[in-house]
Amino acid sequence: MYGDVILNRFKNYKLFIFSTIIFFGTSASLSAAPEAVESQLKTEKISSAKEIVLDFQAELLAVMRQGDALGFMGRYSKLKTAINKSHDLTKIARIVVGKEWKNLSAEQRLQLTDVFSQLSISAYAHNFKEYSDESFEYISEDETARGGVIVHTMFVLPNDKDVKFDYMLKKKADEWRIINIIANGVSDLALKRSEYTSLLKRDGFDALIGKIKEKIDNYAKQ
């Protein structure tokens, strides 16, 4: 997800753009006032989402530090695990084609999710390949009106202007997953949706898949 559109926008910065669960004692929860219990649950929710983002960012930096030694496929392999653990790629794939999702067959949905996942991982592997003392800094987090969490962070660039990254997370089963990344106010998901929906409507499903595969091949070759 730091999709290819966002990545191109910040390519000079080499962008593309932790799971700790807090348990509360049963006796304390039972004896606490309702307001205190609600506060505890809110803290648990936000902390869990925050740790997903921080863990993922740590993985990205680790891959950057080993970028040359790993090569593209090595970076791809490491980031595949990190991205699958932290992102809801199925939900993202559904969102980026919008209402067209309902017109796709079950087989087409699976194919789209698969190639979109490959594209996301390839984009990370291509763009996170060097390290020049970059770092991520946590800023804050907020709950959304629909039960999600937004984690605000900064990508600190020693020789360039820092970039603000906001991660939007939603629950998938019992775990938080990233569904969108906003870089300096620009939504990666919105850009993808605009591009992919128009292509799907204009040229059809096979053309969309072909375009995504072309982008994957380009990332691997560069």
matplotlib code that plots the C-alpha trace (Angstrom):
import matplotlib.pyplot as plt

x = [0.0, 2.1, 0.7, 2.6, 0.8, 1.9, 5.3, 5.9, 4.8, 7.5, 10.1, 12.8, 12.3, 12.6, 9.1, 6.5, 5.3, 3.9, 1.3, 1.2, -2.2, -2.9, -4.8, -6.7, -7.3, -10.8, -11.4, -10.3, -12.6, -15.6, -15.0, -14.3, -16.8, -18.3, -16.4, -13.1, -13.9, -14.8, -11.5, -9.6, -11.2, -10.5, -6.8, -6.6, -8.1, -5.8, -2.7, -3.2, -3.7, -0.7, 1.5, 0.5, 1.8, 5.0, 5.8, 5.3, 7.4, 10.2, 10.1, 10.4, 13.4, 15.0, 14.6, 16.0, 19.1, 19.6, 18.4, 21.4, 22.3, 18.7, 18.1, 14.5, 13.3, 14.8, 13.1, 9.9, 10.0, 10.5, 8.0, 5.4, 5.2, 5.1, 2.4, 0.2, 0.4, -0.4, -2.6, -6.1, -5.3, -8.6, -10.6, -8.2, -8.7, -12.5, -12.4, -10.2, -12.7, -15.7, -19.1, -17.6, -16.7, -20.2, -20.0, -17.0, -17.2, -15.7, -12.8, -12.2, -12.3, -9.6, -7.5, -7.7, -6.8, -3.8, -2.3, -3.1, -1.2, 1.7, 1.7, 1.7, 4.5, 6.5, 6.1, 7.5, 10.3, 11.3, 11.1, 12.4, 15.8, 18.2, 18.8, 20.2, 19.3, 15.6, 13.3, 9.6, 8.3, 5.0, 2.8, -0.6, -3.7, -7.5, -10.6, -12.8, -16.6, -17.0, -14.9, -11.5, -8.3, -6.0, -2.3, -0.4, 3.3, 6.2, 8.7, 11.9, 14.2, 17.6, 18.2, 14.7, 11.4, 9.7, 6.5, 3.5, 1.9, -1.5, -2.5, -6.2, -6.9, -10.1, -10.7, -10.5, -11.9, -10.1, -7.0, -6.3, -5.3, -4.1, -6.6, -5.3, -2.3, -2.5, 0.8, 0.9, -2.9, -3.0, -5.0, -3.3, -6.6, -8.5, -5.9, -5.9, -9.7, -9.8, -7.3, -8.5, -12.2, -12.0, -9.8, -12.1, -15.2, -13.4, -11.4, -12.7, -11.4, -8.6, -7.2, -7.1, -5.2, -2.8, -2.0, -1.4, 0.9, 2.8, 3.5, 4.7, 7.1, 8.4, 9.1, 11.0, 13.2, 14.2]
y = [0.0, 3.0, 2.3, 3.0, 6.3, 7.5, 6.1, 7.9, 11.1, 10.7, 8.7, 11.1, 10.3, 6.5, 6.2, 4.1, 4.2, -4.4, -6.3, -5.9, -6.6, -5.0, -7.3, -6.0, -8.0, -9.5, -8.3, -4.8, -4.7, -5.9, -3.4, -0.4, 2.2, 1.9, 5.0, 3.4, 0.1, 2.1, 4.0, 0.7, -0.8, 2.3, 2.3, -1.4, -0.8, 2.1, 0.5, -2.6, -0.7, 1.5, -1.6, -3.0, 0.1, 0.4, -3.2, -2.8, 0.3, -1.5, -4.2, -1.7, -0.1, -3.5, -4.3, -1.0, -1.6, -4.9, -3.7, -4.3, -7.6, -8.9, -7.9, -7.4, -11.0, -11.1, -7.8, -9.1, -12.3, -10.4, -7.8, -10.3, -11.7, -8.2, -6.9, -9.9, -9.6, -5.9, -5.1, -6.3, -6.7, -8.3, -5.4, -2.9, -4.7, -4.6, -0.9, 0.1, -1.2, 0.2, -0.8, -2.8, -5.5, -6.8, -7.4, -9.6, -13.4, -15.2, -16.3, -12.8, -11.4, -14.0, -13.1, -9.4, -9.8, -12.0, -9.6, -6.6, -8.2, -8.9, -5.3, -3.9, -6.1, -5.4, -1.6, -1.8, -4.1, -1.7, 1.5, 0.4, -0.8, 1.7, 3.2, 6.7, 7.2, 7.5, 6.8, 6.8, 8.8, 8.1, 11.2, 10.2, 8.2, 8.8, 6.7, 7.1, 7.5, 4.0, 2.2, 2.4, 3.9, 6.3, 6.2, 9.4, 9.1, 11.0, 9.6, 11.6, 12.3, 13.6, 15.5, 16.3, 17.5, 15.0, 13.3, 12.7, 9.3, 8.5, 4.9, 3.9, 0.6, -1.5, -4.8, -8.0, -10.7, -10.0, -8.2, -4.7, -4.3, -1.3, -0.5, 2.9, 5.2, 8.9, 10.6, 14.4, 14.4, 12.4, 9.1, 6.1, 4.3, 7.2, 7.5, 3.7, 3.7, 6.5, 4.8, 1.2, 1.8, 3.9, 1.3, -1.5, 0.3, 1.5, -1.6, -4.5, -6.9, -8.5, -5.1, -4.2, -7.4, -6.9, -3.4, -4.5, -7.3, -4.9, -2.7, -5.7, -6.7, -3.1, -3.0, -6.3, -5.2, -1.8]
z = [0.0, -0.3, -3.8, -6.9, -7.4, -3.9, -4.4, -7.7, -6.0, -3.4, -5.3, -4.5, -0.8, -1.4, -0.1, -0.9, 1.8, 16.8, 18.2, 22.0, 23.5, 26.9, 29.2, 32.2, 35.3, 35.6, 39.1, 38.3, 35.3, 37.3, 40.1, 38.0, 37.1, 33.6, 32.5, 33.6, 31.8, 28.6, 28.9, 29.3, 26.3, 24.2, 25.3, 24.4, 21.0, 20.1, 21.5, 19.5, 16.3, 17.1, 17.6, 14.2, 12.5, 14.6, 13.9, 10.2, 10.1, 11.9, 9.3, 6.5, 8.1, 8.6, 5.0, 3.9, 6.0, 4.2, 0.8, -1.4, 0.1, -0.1, -3.7, -5.0, -4.4, -0.9, 0.0, -1.6, 0.5, 3.8, 3.1, 1.9, 5.5, 7.0, 4.7, 5.0, 8.8, 8.9, 5.8, 4.8, 1.2, 0.3, 1.7, 0.0, -3.4, -2.9, -2.1, -5.0, -7.6, -5.7, -6.9, -9.7, -7.1, -7.0, -10.8, -10.5, -10.2, -7.2, -9.4, -10.6, -7.1, -6.0, -9.1, -8.4, -4.8, -5.7, -8.3, -6.2, -3.3, -5.5, -6.7, -3.2, -2.1, -5.3, -4.8, -1.3, -2.3, -5.2, -3.2, 0.2, -1.1, 0.4, 3.8, 4.5, 8.2, 7.6, 10.5, 11.6, 14.5, 16.2, 16.7, 18.0, 17.2, 17.0, 16.8, 13.8, 13.9, 12.4, 14.9, 13.2, 14.3, 12.6, 13.6, 12.8, 12.1, 10.5, 8.0, 9.0, 6.0, 7.1, 3.9, 2.8, 4.1, 6.4, 5.2, 7.4, 7.1, 8.6, 8.7, 8.8, 10.4, 10.8, 12.5, 10.6, 12.8, 16.1, 14.7, 13.4, 9.8, 7.7, 4.9, 3.8, 4.0, 3.7, 2.8, 3.4, 3.0, -0.2, 0.2, -1.5, -1.6, -3.2, -6.0, -6.7, -6.7, -9.2, -11.5, -11.3, -11.4, -14.5, -16.2, -15.2, -16.6, -19.8, -20.8, -18.7, -16.1, -18.2, -19.1, -15.4, -14.5, -17.4, -16.3, -12.7, -13.9, -16.1, -13.1, -11.1, -13.9, -14.0, -10.3, -10.5, -13.4, -12.0]

ax = plt.figure().add_subplot(projection="3d")
ax.plot(x, y, z, "-o")
ax.set_aspect("equal")
plt.show()
